[in-house]
Amino acid sequence: MEKGGRSMKSKNRGFTLIELIVVIAIMTILLGIAIPSLNSILGFRVNRAANSIASALDKTRTEAMNRLVGEMKLEKRADGYYISYYLDRGKAGGKSDVQQDQPEKIAPARIQISYSVNGGNESVLQEGQSIIITYDRATGAFLPLQDNTWSQNDILSTLAAGNDIPLKREGNYCTQITVRGGSRYKTLQLIQETGKYTMTSGWN
């Protein structure tokens, strides 16, 4: 009995130093594999989000120069970032037909998208926040960030009163949009006078 008791005690001594070293080594190897994989995934998402914003800017500029209304809304929701368009689809039943396109998710919430106005400090888009971008119909230049999107009723009442659509022409201009994830980032520099942009990328 005593011999059996000693045997049980010897089996419950815990981990040896060698066992601990082996476990730590395995965990280090696994982390070495997992971290680059995570960075690769986040880097892909950063690229996709930045390219989606660039495509949205191109589309909005074209639409804004050919319609009464062409606006792009970039917003953050609980589950990620979305882009939607507010476009004048022409006349339906003799009336202007402004519609919001189905919002498109461009990035999950763990990606960070920020913007700068007038070349100043960056502001990170928080849940429930958005920026609304549009262009000068005559020149294709960026207009200041709009306070709100134009609904169909807003358009109709404005036109019925014999007025032009009063897009905001004074205020803060969006000069930069940056997408970050993991150790990667991509920045779109918006050129106010031309309505064009340049894109650069790098590592944090």
C-alpha positions in Angstrom: 0.0 0.0 0.0 2.8 2.3 0.9 4.6 1.4 -2.2 1.5 2.2 -4.2 1.1 5.5 -2.5 4.6 6.5 -3.3 3.9 5.5 -6.9 0.8 7.7 -7.1 2.7 10.7 -5.6 5.5 10.3 -8.2 2.9 10.4 -11.0 1.4 13.7 -9.8 4.6 15.8 -9.6 3.5 18.2 -12.4 5.4 19.3 -15.4 9.1 18.9 -15.7 11.4 21.7 -16.9 11.9 19.8 -20.2 8.2 19.4 -20.8 7.6 23.2 -20.2 10.4 24.0 -22.6 8.8 21.7 -25.2 5.3 23.3 -24.8 6.8 26.9 -25.0 8.7 25.9 -28.1 5.6 24.5 -29.8 3.5 27.6 -28.9 6.3 29.9 -30.3 6.3 28.0 -33.6 2.5 28.1 -33.8 2.5 31.9 -33.1 5.2 32.3 -35.7 2.9 30.6 -38.2 -0.3 32.4 -37.1 0.9 36.0 -37.0 2.1 36.2 -40.6 -1.2 34.5 -41.7 -3.3 37.0 -39.8 -1.2 39.9 -41.2 -1.7 38.5 -44.7 -5.5 38.3 -44.2 -5.7 41.8 -42.9 -3.4 43.1 -45.6 -5.8 41.6 -48.2 -8.7 43.3 -46.5 -6.9 46.6 -46.4 -6.2 46.3 -50.2 -9.8 45.4 -51.0 -11.3 48.2 -48.9 -9.0 50.8 -50.3 -9.7 49.6 -53.9 -13.4 49.6 -53.2 -13.2 53.3 -52.0 -11.2 54.2 -55.1 -13.8 52.6 -57.4 -16.6 54.3 -55.5 -14.9 57.7 -56.0 -14.6 57.0 -59.7 -18.2 56.0 -60.0 -19.5 58.9 -58.0 -17.5 61.5 -60.0 -18.9 60.1 -63.3 -22.5 60.0 -61.9 -22.2 63.5 -60.3 -21.1 65.0 -63.6 -24.0 63.4 -65.5 -27.0 63.7 -63.1 -28.7 66.1 -60.8 -27.4 64.2 -57.8 -24.4 61.8 -57.4 -23.2 61.2 -53.8 -21.2 58.6 -52.1 -21.7 57.7 -48.4 -19.0 55.9 -46.5 -20.2 54.8 -43.1 -19.3 52.5 -40.2 -21.9 50.1 -38.8 -21.6 47.6 -35.9 -20.4 44.9 -38.3 -18.1 46.9 -40.5 -17.8 49.6 -43.2 -20.3 50.2 -46.0 -20.5 52.3 -49.2 -23.8 53.4 -50.7 -24.7 55.8 -53.5 -27.5 58.3 -53.8 -28.1 58.8 -57.6 -30.7 60.6 -59.7 -32.0 57.8 -62.0 -33.7 60.2 -64.3 -37.5 60.8 -64.4 -40.1 58.3 -63.5 -43.7 59.4 -64.1 -42.5 62.8 -65.0 -40.7 63.2 -61.7 -37.1 63.0 -60.7 -36.2 59.6 -59.3 -33.4 59.6 -56.7 -32.6 56.2 -55.3 -30.1 54.8 -52.7 -28.2 51.8 -54.0 -28.0 48.8 -51.8 -25.1 49.5 -49.3 -22.0 47.4 -50.1 -19.9 46.1 -47.2 -16.2 46.8 -48.0 -14.5 45.9 -44.7 -15.1 44.2 -41.4 -15.2 46.3 -38.2 -11.6 45.3 -37.1 -10.2 47.2 -40.1 -9.8 50.9 -39.3 -10.8 53.7 -41.8 -10.0 57.3 -41.0 -10.2 60.6 -42.9 -8.7 64.0 -42.8 -10.2 67.4 -43.7 -8.4 70.3 -45.1 -5.1 68.5 -44.6 -5.5 68.4 -40.8 -5.4 65.5 -38.3 -7.0 62.2 -39.0 -10.4 61.3 -37.6 -11.3 57.6 -37.2 -14.8 56.7 -38.4 -16.7 55.5 -35.4 -19.8 53.3 -35.4 -22.8 55.4 -36.6 -20.6 58.0 -38.3 -20.3 58.6 -42.0 -18.8 61.0 -44.6 -20.7 62.1 -47.8 -18.6 62.9 -50.8 -19.7 64.5 -54.1 -18.3 66.5 -57.0 -18.9 69.8 -58.8 -21.0 68.9 -61.8 -19.4 71.4 -64.1 -15.7 70.9 -63.3 -15.5 67.4 -61.7 -13.7 68.9 -58.7 -14.5 67.7 -55.2 -17.1 69.6 -53.3 -16.9 70.0 -49.5 -18.2 67.1 -47.4 -22.0 67.2 -47.4 -24.0 67.4 -44.2 -26.7 65.0 -45.5 -27.7 63.0 -48.5 -30.5 64.2 -50.8 -33.7 62.3 -50.7 -36.2 62.2 -53.6 -38.6 64.4 -51.8 -35.8 67.0 -51.1 -35.0 67.1 -54.8 -38.7 67.4 -55.9 -39.5 70.2 -53.5 -36.3 72.1 -54.5 -37.0 71.8 -58.2 -40.7 72.6 -57.8 -39.6 75.9 -56.2 -37.5 76.7 -59.3 -34.2 76.3 -57.5 -31.0 74.4 -58.3 -29.9 71.6 -56.1 -27.9 73.5 -53.4 -25.0 71.2 -52.8 -22.7 72.5 -50.1 -19.9 74.6 -51.7 -18.2 75.9 -48.6 -16.8 74.0 -45.6 -14.4 71.2 -44.9 -12.9 69.2 -47.8 -11.9 65.6 -47.4 -8.3 65.5 -48.3 -7.3 62.0 -47.2 -8.8 58.6 -46.5 -6.6 55.9 -44.9 -7.4 52.2 -44.4 -5.4 50.3 -41.7 -5.3 46.7 -40.7 -2.5 44.7 -39.0 0.8 46.2 -40.0 -0.5 47.4 -43.4 -2.1 50.7 -44.5 -3.3 52.3 -47.7 -3.9 56.0 -48.2 -5.9 57.9 -50.8 -4.9 61.5 -51.2 -7.9 63.4 -52.6 -7.0 66.3 -54.9 -9.6 69.0 -54.4 -9.2 71.0 -57.7 -9.3 68.0 -60.1 -11.5 65.5 -58.3 -8.8 62.9 -58.7 -6.8 60.9 -56.1 -3.5 59.2 -55.6 -3.0 56.0 -53.7 0.0 55.0 -51.6 0.6 52.0 -49.3 3.1 51.1 -46.6 3.7 49.3 -43.3 3.0 50.7 -39.8 
